[in-house]
Amino acid sequence: AIMMNAVDRHLALSDAMENTVVSMTVNDKAIMGDSGPDEDINLFDYFLPSFSVFFLMFAISASARDLHRERLNGTLHRQLLTPVGSTEFLIGKWSSASIQGVFQLFVLFISGAILFKVNLGPDFWSLPLMMLLCCTAGAGLFMMIALITPTEKKMDNISTVVVLVSAMLGGNMMPLDSMPQWSRTFGQFGFNFWANVGFEGIMAKNNTIMDNTKPVIVLIIMSVAFLIVNVVLVRLKTRKGVWA
């Protein structure tokens, strides 16, 4: 009797296992939905540019901070007394910060290409132009923060908040397509958002800047707008003798 009961339970269990109760289908989704089944995905093409822009913001902020240090040391006042006007002085500082940023991105991207086979784009011009526009817009933003803050310490505090908030909303912490719509909406007010869109198109999707001109146009507008605002601010400060 015990043997028969065991056989019956075994047969009943076998019948139950043969019936399909739950079915599961697994669909493999490539990042950004752009890579085909036969294409290799290099995650560094997505993450290296975004983290590079994140570190770039700190570097440009440090360059703009020199305005406060030169004011405290008295070198700023002496420079303004030279034949070089306040506008030329500001443009020189802005250009210097932009060039330093371009050099930093250049080193990071070249290192990524050598070590991790990061794609540098389909042509010779797209990536360098996007690097330049990213740096000119970023330098203009942090130069403006330096001009509106009274001390270096306050600039550090504001710059840190701007960098971290911009990074979270602008796609430096995670891919843009993985972010909620509300964060993408607010993130578009930061230059880093459009820099990430541009770098993603060039390095991850292997597109030229002509395939998506919107990031280029927006970064040009931001660069020019920040430069105009900074010129107005520096002239007002010079006229009122704030830097004297």
The 8 nearest C-alpha neighbors of each residue, nearest first, counted from 0:
[[1, 3, 2, 4, 5, 6, 7, 8],
 [2, 0, 4, 3, 5, 6, 7, 8],
 [1, 3, 5, 0, 4, 6, 7, 8],
 [2, 4, 6, 0, 5, 1, 7, 8],
 [5, 3, 7, 1, 6, 2, 0, 8],
 [4, 6, 8, 2, 3, 7, 9, 1],
 [7, 5, 9, 3, 4, 8, 10, 2],
 [6, 8, 4, 10, 9, 5, 11, 3],
 [9, 7, 11, 5, 10, 6, 12, 4],
 [8, 10, 6, 12, 7, 11, 13, 5],
 [11, 9, 13, 7, 12, 8, 6, 14],
 [10, 12, 8, 14, 13, 9, 7, 15],
 [13, 11, 15, 9, 10, 14, 8, 16],
 [12, 14, 10, 16, 15, 11, 9, 17],
 [13, 15, 11, 17, 12, 16, 10, 18],
 [16, 14, 12, 13, 17, 18, 11, 19],
 [17, 15, 13, 18, 14, 12, 19, 11],
 [16, 18, 14, 15, 13, 19, 12, 20],
 [17, 19, 16, 15, 20, 14, 13, 21],
 [20, 18, 21, 17, 22, 16, 15, 14],
 [19, 21, 18, 22, 16, 15, 17, 23],
 [22, 20, 19, 23, 18, 24, 16, 17],
 [21, 23, 20, 24, 19, 25, 18, 17],
 [24, 22, 25, 21, 26, 20, 19, 27],
 [23, 25, 26, 22, 27, 21, 28, 19],
 [26, 24, 27, 23, 28, 22, 29, 21],
 [25, 27, 28, 24, 29, 23, 36, 32],
 [26, 28, 25, 29, 36, 30, 24, 32],
 [29, 27, 26, 32, 30, 31, 34, 33],
 [28, 30, 32, 34, 31, 27, 33, 35],
 [29, 31, 32, 28, 33, 34, 40, 42],
 [32, 30, 33, 29, 176, 34, 174, 177],
 [33, 31, 29, 30, 34, 28, 35, 176],
 [32, 34, 31, 35, 29, 30, 204, 203],
 [35, 33, 38, 29, 32, 36, 40, 30],
 [34, 36, 38, 37, 33, 29, 32, 39],
 [35, 37, 38, 34, 39, 29, 27, 28],
 [36, 38, 35, 39, 34, 40, 29, 33],
 [39, 37, 35, 36, 34, 40, 33, 41],
 [38, 40, 41, 37, 34, 36, 35, 42],
 [41, 39, 42, 38, 34, 29, 30, 44],
 [40, 42, 43, 44, 39, 117, 45, 203],
 [43, 41, 44, 45, 40, 46, 47, 203],
 [42, 44, 46, 47, 45, 41, 117, 115],
 [45, 43, 203, 42, 117, 202, 41, 46],
 [46, 44, 43, 42, 203, 47, 199, 48],
 [45, 47, 43, 49, 48, 44, 50, 42],
 [46, 48, 43, 50, 49, 51, 45, 44],
 [49, 47, 51, 50, 46, 52, 198, 45],
 [48, 50, 171, 52, 46, 51, 47, 195],
 [51, 49, 53, 47, 52, 48, 171, 46],
 [50, 52, 48, 54, 53, 49, 47, 55],
 [53, 51, 55, 49, 50, 54, 48, 56],
 [54, 52, 50, 51, 55, 56, 171, 49],
 [55, 53, 51, 57, 56, 52, 50, 58],
 [54, 56, 52, 58, 53, 57, 51, 59],
 [57, 55, 59, 54, 58, 53, 60, 52],
 [56, 58, 60, 54, 55, 59, 61, 53],
 [57, 59, 55, 61, 60, 56, 62, 54],
 [60, 58, 62, 56, 61, 57, 138, 96],
 [59, 61, 57, 63, 58, 62, 141, 56],
 [60, 62, 64, 58, 59, 63, 57, 65],
 [63, 61, 59, 64, 60, 96, 65, 58],
 [62, 64, 142, 60, 65, 61, 141, 66],
 [63, 65, 61, 66, 62, 67, 60, 145],
 [64, 66, 68, 63, 67, 62, 69, 61],
 [67, 65, 69, 64, 68, 63, 70, 145],
 [66, 68, 70, 65, 69, 151, 64, 71],
 [69, 67, 65, 71, 70, 66, 72, 64],
 [70, 68, 75, 72, 74, 66, 71, 67],
 [69, 71, 75, 67, 73, 68, 72, 66],
 [72, 70, 68, 69, 73, 67, 74, 75],
 [73, 71, 69, 70, 74, 68, 75, 67],
 [72, 74, 70, 75, 71, 76, 69, 77],
 [73, 75, 69, 77, 76, 72, 78, 70],
 [76, 74, 70, 69, 78, 73, 77, 79],
 [77, 75, 79, 78, 74, 73, 243, 242],
 [76, 78, 74, 80, 79, 75, 73, 81],
 [79, 77, 75, 80, 81, 76, 74, 83],
 [78, 80, 76, 77, 81, 85, 75, 84],
 [81, 79, 77, 78, 76, 82, 83, 84],
 [80, 82, 83, 78, 79, 77, 84, 76],
 [83, 81, 84, 80, 79, 78, 85, 87],
 [84, 82, 81, 87, 88, 85, 79, 78],
 [85, 83, 87, 86, 82, 88, 79, 81],
 [84, 86, 88, 87, 89, 79, 234, 233],
 [87, 85, 89, 88, 84, 230, 90, 234],
 [86, 88, 90, 84, 89, 85, 91, 83],
 [87, 89, 85, 91, 86, 90, 84, 92],
 [90, 88, 92, 86, 91, 87, 93, 85],
 [89, 91, 93, 87, 92, 88, 94, 86],
 [90, 92, 94, 88, 89, 93, 95, 87],
 [93, 91, 95, 89, 90, 94, 96, 88],
 [92, 94, 90, 96, 91, 95, 138, 89],
 [95, 93, 97, 91, 92, 96, 90, 98],
 [94, 96, 92, 98, 97, 93, 91, 99],
 [95, 97, 99, 93, 94, 98, 62, 138],
 [98, 96, 134, 94, 100, 135, 95, 99],
 [99, 97, 101, 95, 100, 96, 94, 102],
 [98, 100, 102, 96, 97, 101, 95, 103],
 [99, 101, 103, 97, 98, 102, 134, 96],
 [102, 100, 98, 104, 103, 99, 130, 105],
 [101, 103, 105, 99, 100, 104, 98, 106],
 [102, 104, 100, 106, 105, 101, 99, 107],
 [105, 103, 107, 101, 106, 102, 108, 100],
 [104, 106, 102, 108, 103, 107, 109, 101],
 [105, 107, 109, 103, 104, 108, 110, 102],
 [108, 106, 104, 110, 105, 109, 111, 103],
 [109, 107, 111, 105, 110, 106, 104, 112],
 [108, 110, 112, 106, 111, 107, 105, 113],
 [111, 109, 107, 113, 108, 112, 114, 106],
 [112, 110, 108, 115, 114, 109, 117, 113],
 [111, 113, 117, 116, 109, 110, 115, 114],
 [114, 112, 110, 111, 116, 115, 109, 117],
 [113, 115, 111, 112, 110, 116, 117, 109],
 [114, 116, 111, 117, 112, 113, 43, 110],
 [117, 115, 112, 113, 114, 111, 118, 41],
 [116, 118, 112, 111, 44, 115, 43, 119],
 [117, 119, 202, 120, 44, 116, 112, 203],
 [120, 118, 202, 117, 126, 121, 112, 201],
 [119, 121, 201, 202, 205, 118, 122, 126],
 [120, 122, 205, 207, 206, 119, 123, 201],
 [123, 121, 120, 124, 125, 207, 126, 119],
 [122, 124, 125, 126, 121, 127, 120, 119],
 [125, 123, 127, 122, 126, 128, 207, 208],
 [124, 126, 208, 128, 207, 127, 123, 122],
 [125, 127, 129, 128, 124, 130, 120, 201],
 [128, 126, 130, 129, 124, 125, 131, 123],
 [129, 127, 131, 130, 125, 126, 124, 132],
 [128, 130, 126, 132, 131, 127, 133, 125],
 [131, 129, 127, 133, 128, 132, 101, 126],
 [130, 132, 128, 134, 129, 133, 101, 135],
 [133, 131, 135, 129, 134, 130, 218, 136],
 [132, 134, 130, 131, 136, 194, 135, 129],
 [133, 135, 97, 137, 131, 132, 136, 100],
 [136, 134, 132, 138, 97, 137, 222, 133],
 [137, 135, 222, 139, 134, 133, 138, 221],
 [138, 136, 134, 140, 139, 135, 133, 141],
 [137, 139, 135, 141, 140, 136, 97, 134],
 [140, 138, 225, 142, 136, 137, 141, 226],
 [141, 139, 137, 143, 138, 142, 225, 136],
 [142, 140, 144, 143, 138, 60, 139, 63],
 [141, 143, 145, 139, 63, 144, 140, 138],
 [142, 144, 146, 141, 140, 145, 229, 139],
 [145, 143, 141, 147, 142, 146, 148, 140],
 [146, 144, 142, 143, 148, 147, 154, 63],
 [147, 145, 143, 144, 148, 142, 232, 233],
 [146, 148, 144, 145, 143, 149, 232, 154],
 [149, 147, 145, 154, 146, 150, 144, 153],
 [150, 148, 147, 153, 151, 146, 154, 145],
 [151, 149, 153, 152, 148, 154, 67, 145],
 [150, 152, 154, 153, 67, 155, 64, 149],
 [153, 151, 155, 154, 150, 156, 149, 157],
 [154, 152, 156, 155, 150, 151, 157, 148],
 [153, 155, 151, 157, 152, 156, 148, 158],
 [156, 154, 152, 158, 153, 157, 159, 151],
 [157, 155, 153, 159, 154, 158, 152, 160],
 [156, 158, 154, 160, 159, 155, 161, 153],
 [157, 159, 161, 155, 160, 156, 154, 162],
 [160, 158, 162, 156, 161, 157, 155, 163],
 [159, 161, 157, 163, 158, 162, 164, 156],
 [160, 162, 158, 164, 159, 163, 165, 157],
 [163, 161, 159, 165, 160, 164, 166, 158],
 [162, 164, 166, 160, 165, 161, 159, 167],
 [165, 163, 167, 161, 166, 162, 160, 168],
 [164, 166, 162, 168, 169, 163, 167, 161],
 [165, 167, 171, 163, 169, 164, 168, 162],
 [168, 166, 164, 165, 169, 172, 170, 163],
 [169, 167, 186, 182, 165, 166, 170, 164],
 [170, 168, 192, 186, 166, 165, 167, 191],
 [169, 171, 175, 173, 172, 174, 168, 166],
 [170, 172, 49, 166, 173, 50, 169, 53],
 [171, 173, 170, 167, 166, 174, 49, 50],
 [172, 174, 170, 171, 175, 177, 178, 46],
 [175, 173, 177, 176, 170, 178, 172, 45],
 [174, 176, 170, 177, 178, 173, 183, 169],
 [175, 177, 174, 178, 31, 179, 173, 30],
 [178, 176, 175, 174, 179, 173, 31, 170],
 [177, 179, 175, 176, 180, 182, 183, 174],
 [180, 178, 181, 182, 183, 177, 176, 175],
 [179, 181, 183, 182, 184, 178, 185, 176],
 [182, 180, 184, 183, 179, 185, 178, 186],
 [183, 181, 168, 185, 184, 180, 179, 186],
 [184, 182, 186, 180, 181, 185, 187, 168],
 [183, 185, 181, 182, 186, 187, 180, 188],
 [186, 184, 182, 187, 183, 188, 181, 168],
 [185, 187, 169, 168, 183, 188, 184, 189],
 [186, 188, 189, 185, 192, 184, 183, 169],
 [187, 189, 186, 185, 190, 192, 184, 169],
 [190, 188, 187, 191, 192, 186, 165, 169],
 [189, 191, 192, 193, 194, 136, 218, 137],
 [190, 192, 194, 189, 193, 169, 195, 52],
 [193, 191, 169, 195, 194, 190, 189, 187],
 [194, 192, 196, 214, 195, 191, 190, 197],
 [193, 195, 191, 197, 196, 192, 133, 198],
 [194, 196, 198, 192, 193, 197, 49, 199],
 [197, 195, 193, 199, 194, 198, 200, 192],
 [196, 198, 194, 200, 195, 199, 214, 193],
 [199, 197, 201, 195, 200, 196, 202, 194],
 [200, 198, 203, 196, 197, 202, 201, 195],
 [199, 201, 204, 197, 206, 198, 203, 202],
 [202, 200, 205, 206, 120, 198, 199, 204],
 [201, 203, 120, 118, 205, 199, 119, 44],
 [202, 204, 44, 199, 205, 45, 200, 201],
 [203, 205, 200, 206, 201, 202, 199, 33],
 [206, 204, 201, 120, 202, 121, 203, 200],
 [207, 205, 201, 200, 204, 210, 121, 208],
 [206, 208, 209, 210, 125, 201, 121, 205],
 [207, 209, 125, 210, 211, 212, 206, 201],
 [210, 208, 207, 211, 212, 206, 125, 215],
 [209, 211, 208, 207, 206, 212, 200, 213],
 [212, 210, 209, 208, 213, 214, 207, 200],
 [211, 213, 215, 209, 208, 214, 216, 210],
 [212, 214, 216, 215, 211, 217, 193, 197],
 [215, 213, 193, 217, 216, 197, 212, 218],
 [216, 214, 212, 218, 213, 217, 219, 129],
 [215, 217, 213, 219, 214, 218, 212, 220],
 [216, 218, 220, 214, 219, 215, 213, 221],
 [219, 217, 221, 215, 220, 216, 132, 222],
 [220, 218, 222, 216, 221, 217, 215, 223],
 [221, 219, 217, 223, 218, 222, 224, 216],
 [222, 220, 218, 224, 219, 223, 136, 225],
 [223, 221, 136, 219, 225, 220, 224, 135],
 [222, 224, 226, 220, 221, 225, 227, 219],
 [223, 225, 221, 227, 226, 222, 220, 228],
 [226, 224, 139, 228, 222, 227, 223, 221],
 [225, 227, 229, 223, 224, 228, 139, 222],
 [228, 226, 230, 224, 229, 225, 223, 231],
 [229, 227, 225, 231, 226, 230, 232, 224],
 [228, 230, 232, 226, 231, 227, 143, 225],
 [229, 231, 227, 233, 232, 228, 86, 226],
 [230, 232, 228, 234, 229, 233, 235, 227],
 [233, 231, 229, 235, 230, 234, 228, 236],
 [232, 234, 236, 230, 235, 231, 229, 237],
 [235, 233, 237, 231, 236, 232, 238, 230],
 [236, 234, 238, 232, 233, 237, 239, 231],
 [235, 237, 233, 241, 239, 234, 238, 240],
 [238, 236, 234, 240, 235, 239, 233, 241],
 [237, 239, 235, 240, 236, 234, 241, 233],
 [240, 238, 236, 241, 237, 235, 242, 234],
 [241, 239, 243, 237, 242, 238, 236, 235],
 [240, 242, 236, 239, 243, 237, 238, 235],
 [243, 241, 240, 76, 237, 236, 70, 75],
 [242, 240, 241, 76, 237, 70, 75, 73]]
